[in-house]
Amino acid sequence: MRLPIYMDNHATTPVDPRVLEAMLPYFTQTFGNAASRTHVFGQEAAAAVERARKQIACLINASPQEIVFTSGATESDNLAIKGLARMHRQEGKPGSHIVTLPTEHKAVLDSCSRLEKEGFEVSYVPVGADGLVDFGELESAINERTILISVMAANNEIGVLQPIREIGELCHERGVLFHSDAVQAIGKIPVDAQAMNVDLISITAHKIYGPKGVGALYVRDGKPEVRLAPLIDGGGHELGMRSGTLNVPGIVGLGKACELCMEEMAEESRRLITLRDRLKDGIQSRLEGVRVNGSMERRLPQNLNLSFDGVEGEALLTGLDGVAVSSGAACRSLASESSYVLRALGMSEDRAQSSIRFGLGRFNNQEEVDYVIDRVVETVKGLREFSEFTLPSAEA
């Protein structure tokens, strides 16, 4: 076992060596611009892009022409939400209402906030203490002006899996388009665009052992019709939805990463569930006052979010020298406030501040899990002794 140990795979993942191997020729040998179709260099690059498009589409049961390449999930979320809303307005269609959850990624929440400044109305449907949306409240939030619902498939902090299939059915019954940020779910659990009735799906490479700086947006081609106003103009690439020279090595890496997930997801998920449960049980069996945040039944295989009574989360992170975990999403890691996701669950500030996210991944093993258990137990006990914290009695 080598230190440090990386267990922050929700923030990013290392590039799988097989992905890197597939990418390398497109930096120095097959380096053409995929839009330069008049010579072999461009033709080979274009062929690689189309192969990747098929690999991604295969993973989510889509058609290759429904895959639009972007710089990553943040751009995909922005293009899906802003692009749909602005196209709706440009075409003079009725409706200016969007529905989402307060536990969404900031790329969704900030996009909605921007649209509110442009005159769109946004409803934020609350979640329960388990992190799951109240389906009845979601249905009640839809009105005659609603054009889009955006709900992430798997939460990036607490790993909770929302009922995407049921939400998709509701959306299509009510004539509303449905977007899902599926960044944490893709490659970890089955995501089927058709069976789930999703119209727009955000994808990124660096959460599935691919490179940073490349992603995709699934845009349904057919009924219901999905039309997006581009965020970036200049050349009309990607069917006019996303102009710019394609990142061919990155796209090849994303495609290969999706192919590997397609082949290995079932076995990898089973292995990660075993490691995650070993981590949870090992910590809870040796420490009192440790609680799981979010539903344990509807959860990503590799996610564990725990709160430690009487311990400041940042102090625990500092004490776990040699172990890379986090107190929440990377997009807010520099902020001093507690997780907005945990607060949306109705959690107290103290409990939210005492929470740690463990993100297991493809390259973690049992020896590392056992080491992390020992380090967490040792560090929490030390911090509690230093602060003279006493757990409340069972009678109290």
N, C-alpha and C positions, 0 to 999 in steps of 0.2 A: 504493500500500500504506500502511495506517495501523497505527501502533503503539498499544497493545501487541497482539501476535498471540495469539489464543486457540487452544491445542491441548490442552485438558483436557476434551474432550467426553464422556469417560466419567463425569466428576463431575457435569456438567450441561450442557445445551445452551441456547443462546439461543432465545427463542420466535420461531418463524417468523412473519413479518409477516402471512401468510395465516391463521395460527392466531389471532393477536391480533385480526384483523379479524372473524373469526367469533365471537369471544368478546365483543367490546365491547357489543353490544346487550343482553346478559344482565346487565350491571351497572346500567344506568340505564333501559332501556326495557322489556324483557321480564324483569323482576326478580322475578317471582313465585316462591313456594315450590312446588316440584314436587309436594309432598304435598297442596297446596290445590286439589283437583280441582273445587270448586264454582263457580269463576269463571274468566274467560278468562286472567287473569295466571298462575294456577297451571296451567291446562291447556296454555298455550303453553310454560311451563317444562318440564312433564312430557313434552310432545311432543319438545322438544329433547333431553331426557335419553334418551328411547327411540331417537331418531335416532342419538345417539352410541353407544348400546349396540349398534346394528346395525353402525356403522362399525368398532367394535372387534372385534366378532364376525367380521366379514368378513375382517379382516386375519389372524386365526388359525384360520379355518375352524371356527367355533363357532356356536351358536345365541344370539340376543340374551338369552334368559332365563338363560343360563349365565354372564353377566357381572355381577359384584357390584362396585359402586363403593366405593373406599376412599380414604384420604388419601395413598396412595402405596405404593411397593413394600415398605417396612418393615412397614407394617400388613398388607399382603397376605401377606407371608411369615409373620408372626405368626399371622394368622387361619388360614392353610392348615395350619400345623404344630401350633400349640397347639389350634386349633379342632377339628381332626381327632382328635388324641390325647385331648382331654378329652371329646369326644362319644363316642368309643370306650369310654372308661372309664364315662361316665355310663350308657351303654346296657348295661353289664355284659358287653361282648363280650370274648372271650379275646384276648390279645396286648398287649404293652406295649413293643415294640422298634422303634426307628427307625434307619435307615441313612442316612448322609450322607458328605460329603467334608470334609477339613480345609481345603480351598481355597474353601469357600463364603463368601458374603457374611456379615458379622457378624449381619445380621438373621436368618439361618438358624441360624448357630452359637449365638448367644445364646438363641434360642428353644429350641433343643435342650438347651442347658445348663440353662435354666429347667425344662424337663420332666424332666431328670435329677434335679433337686431334688424334683420331685413323685413320684418313684419310677419313672419310665420309664427304660428302658435305651437307650443310643445307641451305635452303632458308627460309627467314623470310618474309612472305607476309604482307604488311601493312594493317592497319585497318583505317576506316574513323573516322571522328569526333564523330560519334555515337557509335564507338567501334565495328562496324560490319565489317567483312571481305568483301573486294571487290571480288565478285565471279569470275569476269572475270580475275582479277589478279591471283587469286588462280589457276584457270584453266591454265593460261599461265605459271605458275611456274612449272607445271608438265612436265617432259621430259622422255626420254627413260630409264634413270637411276633411276627414282623415285621408291622407294620401299614402302614408308610410308608417310601418311599425319597425323599429330596430331593436332587436334583442340578441345579445351575444349567446352563442351556443354553450360555452364554458367560461366561467369567470376566471380572470387571470390572477386573482388573489386567493379566493377560497375554493376554486375548482368546481363550483356547483354547476350542474348540468341542467339547463332550463328545458322545459317541454317543447322543443322546437317544432316537432311534427304537429302537435296540437295547435300551436300558435299559427303555423303555416296554414293549417286547415281553416282556422278562424279567419285569417286574413283573406283568403281566397273566397270564403263564403260571403264576406262583407265587401268584397271588391277593393281591398287595400293591398298595396305591395308590401313585401316583407324582406327586410335586410337582416342578415346575421353576421356579426363579427365572429368568425369561427376560427380565429387564429390559434387559440389554445386547444381546440377540439380536433382540428385537421391532423390526421396522422396518429392520433391517440385513441380516438373512438371512430366508428363508422359515421361518415357524413355523406348523405345521399340527397343531392339537390332536388331530385324528382320526388322521392318518397316524403321528404320533409316540406315540400311545397314552398321552398325558399326561392326568391327572385334575384337576390343579390347576396353574394358571399365573399367576405374579405379573407384573404390568405396571405401569409408571409413565409419566407424561406427560413429565416434564422431561428424560428421556434421548432423546426423539424430537421435540424442538423444540416441546414443549407446555409448559404452565405447571407450576410447582412446587405441591406440596400436593394432588395428585389422582392416583389410580391405580385399578387394578382387579384383581380376582381372578377368573380363569376357574374355575368349579366345574362339573365334568361332571354333566349331568342325564341319568341313565339308568344303565345297567350298565357298570362296577360302580357301585353307589350311593355317593355321597359326601355325608356329613352332617357339618356343622360346628357346634360350640358357639360362640356369638357371644362376642367379646371385649368388646363394647359393648352394653349394654342400654338400651332407652328408645324405644319407638315401633314397633319391629318393622319398620323399613325394610329394603329389599333382601332380601326374603323371610325376614326375621328374622335374617339373618346379620350385618347391620351397621347398627345404628340411628344416626340422626342426620340433620339436614337436609342434603339433597344440595347439593354445591357446583356449582350449575348452570353458571356461566361456566367453571369448571375442567373439568367433564365435557364441555362443548361443545368446549373446546380439545383435550382428549384425543381426542375423536372425530375432529375435523378433522385432528389430527396423524396419526392412524392412516390416515385416508383418503389423505393426501398420501404416506405411506409406501407404501401399497398401489399408488399410481399411479407412484411414482418410484424405488422401492427398487432395482430391477434396474440402472437406469442410474447411480444414485448409488453403488451398491456398486462397479461397474466403475471409476468415476472415483476413488473413494477408494482402491481397490487400487493404481491407478496412482500416486497421490500418496504412499501409504504406502511403496511399493517405491522410489520416487524418494528419499524421505527416508532409508530404510535404506541403499540403495546409495550415496547421496551421503556419508553419515557414514562408513560402513565403508570406502569407497574412499580416504578421506583420513585415517583414524585406525586405528591398530592397537589390539588389545586391546579390541574392542567386540563383544559377543556378544548374540544375540537370546535372550530368556527365553521359554520355552514353544514349543510346536510352531508352525512357520511354515506347515505344510501345512494344519492344521486351526485356522484363526484368523479372527477378525472382520476385515472389510475395512479398518476404520479404525484398528486397534490396532497399536502397536509398543512393545514393552517392551525396553529395551536396558540392559546393564550396561557400565560403563566402567572398565577396570582402572586402579587407582591414583588414582581420583577418588572423593571422598565425594559421594554423591548430593545431600545438602543444600547443599553448597558449589556444586555445579553449578547447582542451582536458583537459588541466590542470584546466581550469575554471569550467568545468562541473563536479565538485566533486560530487560523488554519482551517476554518470551515466557512465556506461561502454560502450563506443563506440571506434572507432579506426580511424586512418588516412590511413589505407590500410591493406594489407595482413599481417597476423601474422608472416609469414616467413621473412618479412623485417621490422618488428616493431622496431627493435633495430638500424636500419640504420637511418642516419640523412638526407639522400637525399629524394627528393620527389618521389612519386610513378612512377615507370617505365611504369605502365599501363596507367596512365593519360598522361604522356609525349608522349606515343605512339599514343594517340588520337590527337596529335598536340597542346596540351594545353601548355600555358605559364608556366614558373616555378612558378610565383607568384600564379597563379590560382591553380596549382597542390598542392602547399604548403598550400593552404587555404581550402583543401577539407577534408571532414569527411565522413566515411562510417557508416551508421546505418544498423544493421542487426537484424530485428525483428524475433521473434521465437514463438514456441508453447506456452510458458508460459507468454508471454507479454499480456497486456490488455489495454483497452482504457484509464483507469485512469493513467497508466504509460506513455502512449503516450502523454497525455495532460500535464503531469508534465514535460516531456522532452521538449516539445514545449516551455513551459514557461522558463525553464532553458536555453535553447539555445538562445532564444530571449533576455533574460536578459544578458547573458554572452557576446553575440556578440555586443549588444549595448554598454556595458561597455568597451569592448576592443576597439571599434571604437572611443569612446569618449576619452579614454586614449591616443590613437595614433593620435587623432585629424584628423582621416580619414574622407574625404568628398566624397560622391558618386558623380560621374560625372553627370552633368545635362542631361536631355533627349535630349536637342538640340545639345549638344556636341557629 
